[in-house]
Every structure is written in C-alpha cells, then in structure tokens.
Amino acid sequence: MKNNKRLLFGVCGFAGGFIGALVAEMVPDFAQSLVGLVLRTSIWSATSAALITVGLFAAGEIYNRKPFSLGIYRKGLVAGLIAGAIAGFVAQSVFSFADEPNFFNQVIFRSICWGIMGSLLGWRLSTVVPNLGTSRGVIAGGIGGFLGGIGFLIASSFLAEVPGRMFGLGLLGASLGIAVVAIEELFRLARLDVIWAPGEVTSITLGEKPVHIGGGDDHVYIHGLPQHALAVVFEGGKVQCIDAASGKRSDLKEGSKIQIGKVEVVVRTKNEGKS
C-alpha cells in the first residue's frame, strides 16, 4: 500500500478522521448557552481535524520512507486544531442564527464549511508535499473537504449518531487525502522516481523549490549522507541536480539516473507518458 500514494493518503486520512471523531466524542457537553454550543462545536471540529491532519502528514512520511520525527506530527496537530476550530466556529455560529433548517443550511453550507477547513489543511499540507504549491494545496483541500462534507452528512443520516460521525469524518479525511494527491499529480510536469528496492518506488514532484536528498531533514532520506547533500530542481523546462558541497549544477533529462548506494533516483518528465 505504501507504493500507492492515493490509497495510502486515503487510508491514513480515513483513519485520522475515524479516530479523531472518536476522540472528539470525549469533549464534555457544556452547551448550556449559545456561546457554549459554539465553543463545544469548535473544540469538537478542532479535535477531529487535528487527527485528520496528523494522519495525512503520517501518510507523507510513510510514503517517502522517512524515519519518525515528532516535529512533523506536532506541526500537523497544530494546523488541524486551528483549521477545525475556525470551521466549527463559523458553521455553528451561522446555524445558531438561521431562522429554520433547510436544504442549503443542512447540506450546502455545512459542506462549504468543511471545504473551508479542507482548504486550510491543504494549505498546511502544501508545506510538506514537495512542489504541491500553496494555491493547488488550497484548491485540493477545498474540493476534498466539500466532497467529504457531503459524505459526512450522508453517513451521519444513515448510521447511529456516534458511528455516523466516526465513519463520516473518516470519509472526510479520505476525501482530503485523495484530492491532494490527485491535484498534485494532475499538474505535475516532472518528478523523481526513487527506487528503494525492486517493486519499492516513490514519486516526488519536481519544481522550482529544491527536492533535497540527504540523511537529515530531507525529502529523500538516505542514511549516511549529510543533510541536503544534493538538490534537484525543475526550472525553465530544465531539470538540474545541485551538489551542495561544490555548488555545481548538472543538467538532467528524461531517464537520467542518480545512484546513491542501493537507492536509485530516476528523472521522469511529462512527455515520457503517464505518471
């Protein structure tokens, strides 16, 4: 599964949403007033979103075969808390002042609020998914959040209250993860295929922001190398490899290979076919 990026992000997103909803159910019910109701909804949404984000950040780490780093999960946790709190606050505040529930309030507006949350999460995901880009991260998150929000409402309607929320949040997380990967692949012009072993391949999008290869906080982690030993960029239609020690730039083309121990890195460009 870790070779299939869409499946991995979908499964990790679902797990994060499912567990997040379960944890959110532990939030005490202190909604004795309008302020209390809005506050509780914000906390519930923040808790759920935080676990979704941690799940998606974990998917990225697993896919890139990176060692465990507490810092990346802390980053995801904070991003999810903020995005979820904002979405929950906006949604509950508007619902509280609505004259009566109708189709727009129950389905469209709620899904839009999930879309807002998704956009914020997509923005944060763009910082850890190489060359996804802020705008594409926001768009992917918004689409995934909106579609996932519809799935959440459907699941909540057909299942018992708590299981419905758990399964619904799982669908929301899966939708976010799959949308981010789909948008990344749709706009990809060049990539690195990292071959760890026979049948073990991960793909990393190339762009103007360097994809770092090394043994530290790098996109491609290879034990034994110094941090940021090499960098690969795609600028002006050219792929170049930059040696950190010398600063030397080498032009790469479709099919160019970089052998680092047992790991082989291969350049792939848009014109070589399906990515």
Order of alpha helices (4+ residues) and beta strands (2+ residues): alpha-alpha-alpha-alpha-alpha-alpha-beta-beta-beta-beta-beta-beta-beta-beta-beta
